[in-house]
Amino acid sequence: MVKTGIGYDVHPLAKGEELIIGGVKIDSPEGSVGHSDGDVLLHAIVDALLGATNLGDIGQHFPSSDESWKGKESIHFLEHTISLVREQGFEIDHIDSTVILEEPKIADIIPEMIYKISYTLQIEESAVSIKATTTDKMGFIGRGEGVGAVAVATISK
């Protein structure tokens, strides 16, 4: 059985916040605002994996109303989610994702993100794809007000 899930996340950007994408801290004057560390890529991947297994969404498992998740590194969400996926008898075949951000450019950091995600999920690096794009200055992301990510997870058993 092969199943697929889609995840999407956006966060506003603000001065004085850290920018963490794919579990990697990125040098930037602005960072992601969120209840946790605001890692849009990991949030999108978590939602994709939860969707593929019919286990709801990130808000059900890690609600922003729960103070125990405040400031938490999103890598913990990914660790918990992979345990849920495996409890259902599934393995991850592939993660495909895109980060949407005007600045800073992240192409040079993508290999580190891939390593961190594949290590956490205990899968080959070749099973994790991360791309980056902009919105060509259009919309809230294009104006530098936010960051977004979309992910597709393919799982099987």
C-alpha positions in Angstrom: 0.0 0.0 0.0 1.3 3.4 -1.0 -0.1 6.6 0.4 0.7 10.3 -0.1 0.1 13.4 2.1 0.5 17.1 1.5 1.6 19.7 4.0 1.7 23.5 3.8 2.7 26.1 6.4 3.4 29.8 6.5 4.8 32.1 9.2 5.3 35.8 9.5 8.8 37.2 9.7 9.9 39.7 12.3 13.2 41.4 13.4 14.7 39.9 16.5 13.4 36.4 15.8 15.5 33.4 14.7 15.1 31.9 11.2 15.1 28.2 11.4 14.3 26.2 8.3 14.6 22.4 8.0 16.1 22.3 11.5 18.9 24.6 10.5 19.5 28.1 12.0 20.0 30.6 9.1 21.8 33.9 9.5 19.1 36.5 8.8 18.0 39.9 10.3 14.5 38.6 10.5 13.1 35.3 11.7 10.0 33.3 11.8 7.3 34.1 14.4 5.5 31.0 15.8 4.4 29.3 18.9 7.3 26.8 18.5 10.5 27.8 16.6 8.4 28.6 13.5 10.2 26.1 11.2 7.8 26.2 8.2 9.6 23.3 6.4 9.4 20.9 9.3 5.8 21.9 10.0 4.9 21.2 6.3 6.7 17.8 6.4 4.9 16.9 9.7 1.6 17.7 8.2 2.4 15.7 5.0 3.3 12.7 7.1 0.2 13.0 9.3 -2.0 13.4 6.3 -0.5 10.4 4.6 -1.3 8.2 7.6 -4.8 9.8 8.2 -3.6 11.0 11.7 -4.9 14.5 11.5 -2.7 17.6 11.4 0.1 19.3 13.3 -2.4 21.5 15.2 -4.1 18.4 16.7 -0.8 16.9 17.8 1.0 20.0 18.9 -1.6 22.7 19.5 -0.5 26.3 20.0 -2.8 26.5 22.9 -0.6 24.0 24.8 2.2 25.9 26.5 4.5 22.9 26.6 5.1 23.4 22.9 6.0 27.1 23.3 9.5 27.7 21.9 10.0 24.0 21.2 12.3 23.0 18.4 10.2 21.6 15.5 12.6 18.7 15.1 10.8 17.2 18.2 7.6 17.3 16.2 9.2 15.4 13.4 10.7 12.8 15.8 7.2 12.3 17.3 5.5 12.1 14.0 7.9 9.5 12.5 7.2 7.3 15.5 3.4 7.6 14.8 4.0 6.8 11.1 6.0 3.7 12.0 3.5 2.6 14.6 1.0 2.5 11.7 3.4 0.1 9.9 4.5 2.6 7.3 8.0 3.6 6.1 8.8 6.8 4.3 9.6 6.4 0.6 10.2 10.0 -0.2 9.7 13.6 0.9 9.5 16.4 -1.7 9.4 19.9 -0.5 9.7 23.6 -1.5 10.6 26.5 0.7 9.1 29.9 -0.4 11.2 32.9 0.7 12.5 36.0 -0.9 15.5 36.6 1.4 17.9 35.2 2.5 18.8 32.8 -0.3 19.1 29.3 1.1 20.4 27.2 -1.8 23.8 26.7 0.0 22.1 25.5 3.2 19.8 22.9 1.6 22.3 20.0 1.9 22.5 20.6 5.6 18.7 20.6 5.8 18.5 17.4 3.8 21.0 15.8 6.2 19.2 16.9 9.3 15.8 15.7 8.1 17.0 12.4 6.7 19.0 11.7 9.9 15.9 12.4 12.0 13.6 10.3 9.8 16.2 7.5 9.6 16.0 7.5 5.8 18.6 7.9 3.0 19.4 11.5 2.0 18.3 10.7 -1.5 14.8 10.2 -0.2 14.6 13.9 0.8 14.2 16.6 -1.8 14.2 20.3 -0.8 13.9 23.1 -3.3 13.7 26.9 -2.8 11.8 29.5 -4.7 10.5 33.1 -4.4 7.3 34.7 -5.3 9.0 37.3 -7.5 8.2 40.0 -5.0 4.5 39.3 -5.1 2.3 38.9 -2.0 3.3 38.9 1.7 6.2 36.5 1.0 7.4 38.6 -1.9 7.3 41.8 0.3 9.5 40.0 2.9 6.7 39.7 5.4 6.7 35.9 5.6 8.0 32.5 4.7 6.2 29.4 3.5 6.8 25.8 2.7 4.9 22.9 1.0 5.8 19.2 1.3 4.6 15.9 -0.1 5.3 12.7 1.7 5.1 9.3 0.1 4.9 6.3 2.5 4.3 2.6 2.1 3.9 -0.7 3.9 
